[in-house]
């Protein structure tokens, strides 16, 4: 019997992009869209493309919405994708993977934009996995397999430009409830770098590095982002120190060596960058090429979105 795969999408006011997203999933057993309050044609477009559309009151919690949409999915496997993303890999490859990994519970794939790519758990068994984290959600299970040949292209939604501080507000509120949530500290620091609030970014990223156990993926990324904030504040010595600490934790962090080469003028860092493999790096900055189709109208240029999927 063929394994059933459901696509799960949450969306609000994504009429400019959701059509491309749904069309890229043609061939899956069903496409479920949970609309969280659109005032545009998002539900109508999804319905025209034969997606099943349900409605949900937004609760300032992306994980809550992602978990709600799972209730409507009939497939034994779920493929989560955002409305401003497209699957560039044939759907048949997803079927091959679930057939090959029938004993697994959670599979990671590659998510990319023009600046970088990262691995994200997007293909998982229904009824076993659920989403957690108010913003930049992750599954409750670590992926046991990674397939880099499956690529989701992230264009980015204009909704972020309409309200660039939305994630910051949600993360601050989450930290108010749980001040020791280091995951939220990390992402709050990244979001603050994105909007150019470098003093606040330094505060939260320094705090994250100080109180969090060293993680070979997240800690170097936090230090890399911290170095960006320091550079913007004309604190070059601290930027160099942060980058030096980053490569001390992960010797394969190519972008950190490249930044050190620029800041110090020392050619040894250029040589180290050429040799670095990016093994274990949370976010690989590589300048991948987008799909051949044009960028959907209404999408924005990507900023530093370094893990998952809001």
C-alpha positions in Angstrom: 0.0 0.0 0.0 1.3 3.5 -0.9 2.3 5.7 2.0 0.1 8.8 2.2 1.8 12.1 2.5 0.0 15.3 3.5 1.4 18.8 2.9 0.7 21.1 5.9 0.7 24.9 5.3 -0.2 27.8 7.6 -0.9 31.1 5.9 -2.3 34.6 6.2 -2.4 37.2 3.5 -0.1 35.3 1.2 -2.0 35.7 -2.1 1.2 36.7 -3.9 3.0 33.5 -3.2 0.7 30.7 -2.0 -0.2 29.6 -5.6 3.5 28.8 -6.4 3.8 26.9 -3.2 0.8 24.7 -3.8 1.7 24.1 -7.4 5.1 22.8 -6.3 3.4 20.1 -4.3 1.3 18.7 -7.1 1.3 14.9 -6.7 1.1 14.7 -2.9 -2.0 13.0 -1.5 -3.4 16.1 -0.1 -2.5 19.8 0.6 -3.9 21.3 3.8 -3.9 25.0 4.3 -4.7 26.5 7.7 -5.7 30.2 7.2 -5.0 32.3 10.3 -7.0 35.4 9.3 -6.4 36.4 5.7 -8.0 39.6 4.4 -6.9 38.9 0.8 -7.5 36.1 -1.7 -5.3 33.5 0.0 -8.1 31.1 0.9 -9.7 31.4 -2.5 -6.5 30.8 -4.4 -5.7 27.7 -2.3 -9.2 26.4 -2.9 -9.0 26.9 -6.6 -5.8 24.9 -6.6 -7.7 22.1 -4.8 -6.1 22.5 -1.4 -8.3 21.9 1.6 -8.6 25.1 3.5 -9.5 25.4 7.2 -9.6 28.5 9.4 -8.0 29.2 12.8 -7.9 32.2 15.1 -4.4 33.5 15.4 -3.0 33.2 18.9 0.5 34.8 18.5 2.0 31.4 18.5 3.4 29.8 15.3 3.8 26.3 16.9 0.1 26.3 18.0 -1.0 27.0 14.4 1.5 24.4 13.0 0.1 21.8 15.4 -3.5 22.7 14.7 -3.1 22.1 10.9 -1.9 18.6 11.7 -5.3 17.7 13.1 -6.7 18.0 9.5 -4.0 15.9 7.8 -5.0 12.4 6.9 -1.6 11.2 5.7 0.7 8.9 7.8 3.5 11.3 6.9 3.5 15.1 7.0 5.5 17.5 4.8 5.5 21.0 6.3 6.2 24.0 4.0 5.5 27.7 4.3 3.4 29.7 1.9 6.4 31.8 0.8 8.4 28.6 -0.1 8.4 26.2 -3.0 9.6 22.6 -3.2 12.1 22.5 -6.0 12.6 18.8 -5.8 10.1 16.4 -7.5 7.4 15.1 -5.2 8.4 11.6 -6.2 11.6 12.1 -4.3 9.6 12.6 -1.1 7.8 9.3 -1.8 11.1 7.5 -2.3 12.4 8.9 1.0 9.5 7.8 3.1 9.6 4.4 1.5 13.3 4.2 2.3 12.9 5.6 5.8 9.8 3.8 6.9 11.4 3.0 10.3 12.3 6.7 10.9 10.2 9.4 12.5 11.7 12.7 11.4 13.6 13.7 8.2 15.5 17.0 7.6 15.9 18.6 4.2 17.7 21.7 2.9 16.0 25.1 3.0 17.8 27.8 0.9 17.7 31.3 -0.3 20.2 33.4 -2.3 22.4 34.0 0.7 22.5 30.7 2.6 21.0 27.4 3.3 20.2 25.5 6.5 18.8 22.0 7.3 15.3 21.8 8.7 13.1 18.9 9.8 10.1 19.1 7.4 9.1 15.5 6.7 7.9 13.5 9.6 5.6 10.8 10.8 2.1 11.9 11.8 1.0 11.4 15.4 4.6 11.2 16.7 6.1 14.7 16.1 4.7 18.1 17.1 6.0 21.7 16.9 7.4 23.7 19.7 8.6 27.3 20.2 6.6 30.4 19.6 8.8 31.6 16.8 11.2 29.8 14.5 9.6 26.5 15.5 11.3 23.2 15.7 9.9 19.7 16.0 10.0 17.9 19.3 12.3 15.2 17.8 15.7 15.5 16.3 15.9 14.3 12.6 17.6 11.0 12.2 18.3 11.4 8.5 19.2 14.4 6.4 18.6 14.6 2.6 20.4 17.5 1.0 19.0 16.6 -2.4 15.5 17.8 -1.3 15.5 21.6 -1.5 12.9 24.0 -0.4 13.4 27.5 -1.7 12.5 30.3 0.7 11.5 33.5 -1.1 10.2 35.5 1.9 6.9 37.1 2.5 6.0 40.8 2.2 4.2 40.4 5.5 7.6 40.5 7.2 8.2 44.0 5.8 4.8 45.1 6.8 5.5 44.2 10.4 9.3 43.5 10.8 9.0 43.6 14.6 6.3 40.9 14.9 8.8 38.1 15.8 10.6 40.4 18.2 7.4 41.1 20.1 6.5 37.4 20.3 10.0 36.5 21.5 10.1 39.2 24.1 6.7 38.1 25.4 7.9 34.5 25.5 11.0 35.6 27.4 8.9 37.5 29.8 7.1 34.3 30.7 10.3 32.2 30.7 13.3 34.4 31.2 15.8 31.5 31.0 14.6 30.3 27.6 18.0 30.3 25.8 16.4 29.3 22.5 14.3 32.5 22.4 17.3 34.5 23.4 19.2 33.2 20.4 16.5 34.0 17.9 15.7 37.4 19.5 19.3 38.3 19.0 19.2 37.3 15.4 15.9 39.2 14.8 17.4 42.3 16.4 20.4 42.1 14.1 18.0 41.9 11.1 16.2 45.1 12.0 19.4 47.0 12.9 18.9 47.3 16.6 22.5 46.3 17.3 22.8 47.5 20.9 19.9 45.3 21.9 21.2 42.4 19.7 24.5 42.6 21.6 22.8 42.4 24.9 20.8 39.3 24.1 23.5 37.5 22.1 26.1 38.1 24.8 23.6 36.8 27.4 22.9 33.7 25.3 26.6 32.9 24.9 27.2 33.5 28.7 24.5 31.2 30.1 24.0 28.6 27.4 25.9 25.3 27.2 28.3 25.4 24.3 26.6 24.0 21.2 28.8 23.4 18.2 26.1 24.7 15.8 24.2 27.4 17.7 27.0 29.0 19.7 29.3 29.7 16.7 26.3 31.2 14.9 25.4 33.4 17.9 29.0 34.6 18.0 29.0 35.3 14.2 25.8 37.4 14.6 27.3 39.1 17.6 30.4 40.0 15.5 28.0 41.6 12.9 26.4 43.7 15.6 29.8 44.7 16.9 31.0 45.7 13.5 27.9 47.9 12.9 28.7 49.6 16.3 32.3 50.2 15.2 33.7 47.8 17.8 36.1 45.9 15.5 38.2 44.4 18.3 35.2 42.7 19.9 34.0 41.6 16.4 37.3 39.9 15.9 37.2 38.3 19.3 33.7 36.9 18.7 34.7 35.4 15.3 37.9 33.9 16.9 35.7 32.3 19.5 33.4 31.0 16.9 36.1 29.2 14.9 37.6 27.9 18.1 34.3 26.0 18.7 33.8 25.0 15.0 37.0 24.9 13.0 35.0 24.4 9.8 33.0 27.7 9.9 33.9 29.1 6.5 32.0 32.4 6.8 33.7 33.3 10.1 37.1 32.8 8.6 36.1 35.0 5.6 34.9 37.7 8.0 38.1 37.5 10.0 40.1 37.9 6.8 38.3 41.1 6.0 38.6 42.5 9.5 42.2 41.7 10.2 43.7 41.6 6.7 45.5 38.4 7.7 45.8 36.0 4.7 45.9 33.0 6.9 42.2 33.3 7.4 41.6 33.3 3.6 43.5 30.0 3.5 41.6 28.6 6.4 38.3 29.7 4.7 39.3 27.8 1.5 39.9 24.6 3.5 36.8 24.9 5.7 34.0 22.4 5.0 31.1 24.0 6.9 30.6 20.7 8.7 28.3 21.2 11.7 27.6 24.8 10.8 24.0 25.9 11.6 23.7 28.1 8.5 25.9 27.8 5.4 26.3 31.1 3.6 26.9 30.1 0.0 25.0 32.1 -2.5 22.9 29.3 -4.0 21.0 30.0 -7.2 17.2 30.3 -7.1 14.9 28.1 -9.1 14.6 28.9 -12.8 11.1 30.3 -12.4 10.9 34.0 -11.6 10.5 35.1 -8.0 6.8 35.5 -7.3 5.4 39.0 -7.3 5.2 40.5 -3.9 8.1 38.6 -2.3 10.9 40.4 -0.5 14.7 40.1 -0.4 15.8 37.7 2.3 17.4 38.8 5.5 19.1 36.7 8.1 16.6 34.0 8.7 18.8 31.4 10.3 16.9 28.4 11.3 13.3 27.7 10.4 10.2 28.8 9.1 8.3 31.9 10.0 
